[in-house]
Amino acid sequence: MRRPHITVIGGGFAGLTAAISSAEGGATVTLHEAHRALGGRARTADRPYRTNEGPHALYNGGPHWTWLKQRGLLKPLAPLPLLPATRIRFHRNGVLRRIPPAGLLKLRGRRRAPVDQDFFTWAASQVGEAAARAAAHYIGVATFHHDPGSLSAAFVQERLRRATALPPEARYIRGGWGELITRMADQARVLGVRVETGARVDALPEDGPVIVATQLESARALLKDDRLRWESARTALLDVALRSRHGDLFAVSGLDFPGWVERFTTADRSLAPYGEELLQCQAGIGPGENRADGIARAERLLDAGFPRWRERATWRRDALALGRTGAVDLPGTTWRDRPSVDRGDGVYLAGDQVAAPGVLSEVSFSSALEASTLALRSVGIAGAGGPAPAPAHGPARLRAS
């Protein structure tokens, strides 16, 4: 019997997850990616500075961790930095501090925050306005938002718990996220997925289920569905390379305003040439601000944490991220209110602004697995997303794009 066919549009983390899961379920799969390289927001720049699109980390407490591990896609991981190399400082009231306000950590242990109240109002009632403001700004690292305090209290508290978990959940892919994308693409091809890059899709195919794993704006245009909208964030990104110097910090968290600086070569020396350090910074920007405003805030954190960094700089690049920073939930909304995965007529949606639970990349993963499961069921195949079948041989190792 001819196996059913599933089309996946988009070759980022969500698209590759959906393609692998669909192929494991028994379907033939074709994946279309408009760009010449796979990866989407998970692409890693070519050498000499292997930057991601903003600071990236993989939380080992999420559902994708086990799924990737079962398929041998996680390793090699960069080793976790050990003290004192992992020195993190908190920029508060214009100076660096070694520890955050006590109230910030207290909020993560409180009973579940309400959905219909903004985080700042709820947090201020628990620990006071100063600590609530610091906590809201701190979680800019996991929301990319200019004002996390205005978001749903339940949404922000979940991210606060994950971002301050002990031991830390954050892990790093050696060589950048592009290495993970390469291994996932290898796995997809081993399973028989037909991967077509430089293949923009302007109309849905007529045969078989379709999984649209693109940015929500692109999905809205492709599906001609104006309902595909959700709140996201505008974020200024600044990447800099500095000549190495003993004693540099690992990270600086902004508590006076949402911002984050991380020295990624602390964990992975392969990301920059010998003798240089790679730092990636982010700062959310409001509706009335521009990229320069966010870059100025990122530079304030660099000034505080890496004195005279401009004299050591060997390279820099800045960018503005629009609609590429994942969903944010306003008061009164949860992930269940976002655009649904099942769009009807055999069309399914995956991505980081879709109705699926999780933090950061976990939303893309969870929605992709749900889309794959529904697509397989629509063609009479039950079950998807379980342990990987034992392969006859491991996927070939390819150079990262």
Steps between C-alpha positions, in 0.01 A plus 500: 500500500617851424599686813313827570688823432542801731639836390691719747551866413787656696837349588564646844491317833123451480502385137778247552332366814173455309678337204691251717192411705284456188759278333538289813122459499512338157424783256709618209599861562613793288639804681517838322727777630498840328860581595804319370590389853280321751454626853279807506566683827724210603755570226858563612723742311807373319844540652689684633223616738236231542212709624142388549206732439523645848603314816394134471487221756325164522317427828545141612171510692296527183323229298733537201803399710390136534383484138831629366699279737312186393602567143865573576465861385620688808870423518751642498393756759729774620608437862328712760726781621618450856553761768660750501474508119119509522496830681167670440441857606174691539492860382279683747484868590786561262749262664585131476392272784591141572154385605151599385238643739369235737146570385585395145570144609203495738260555211593175331394302806166671557170336414416516134457858383166605348446500126278809489732738688818661374823371651618828654173563687490145633872487588489840674222370725726207594849651543469876449541720194882512490546122497204457263652743252839326521339159445305627200814644345702189573263277306561704187761231430221246441240728342706749291232751601550868589250485791450147638318647799205582274456136394285234665628421850466125440694523173792691656512293819538177302801645321641636824488151652674343204764773465595490870481121551776334703692327363474719188304352209684689225728292276699597192544324166870484416562703186165682524145397420590449137672178606173371645319597180759312295454184708122529475523544122724192481249301703215616277684388187587163655125454558434577133383860530545693176654834597472781246675830578459820303144382444251772584139382515236752391199267500406193702539165325177320423607149601534384859524684832716812525692622805582870481802560724586860419487833679141595575510793258606270217236244595236774499592597144524142374171388654329834433371491855502835679422328831859378521623773730653506846707731715878475473787737579743739337857442603832661423783248457867590538787256440859597579837324498764612748863412551515255790577629846523305822213560738224580252148431626280226363178704489346832601127524569324835481271570797460874436366411154454170313832405346748213494866453403657154481855396417438183303867410465502433874345163424604451138834629374419390144263792448778756445863503386772423752562794732154652452173489689152502346229693686135512401268765641127568486279788614127530445371819338158658539254608231632857492867404493741399227794266472747764617315529833538128565863494389575787740358297790698195399814713492423624852515141621825447311644816656411374846612139460790529255686827569674656200350233275508734200881500510500120487234466232602320180154465344140600559160460340153616598151416381134549578286192564133545409249223560784251536509482875212267575156559643427711807170467687320813617289497820193283456659275237697176502666285235163338435371829358769522232429388140410131509714227348210348303386748234256259335501339154822310575706810581698516827704779653829480691728767641576710803178708490263204479269346761750273674656505848864557586774758532698642207574226239280252687191665346629431148579142595168426673295652219701309237444170678128572534478597132677181398272286717186659355631475142579130542161430653330678211648242261422204724831466689471509878776617731799726457775655706596194704847348540704489184507172312838326519686603182714259304776759516544846647446810286800622308678801649487801269666838521277768650355736246 
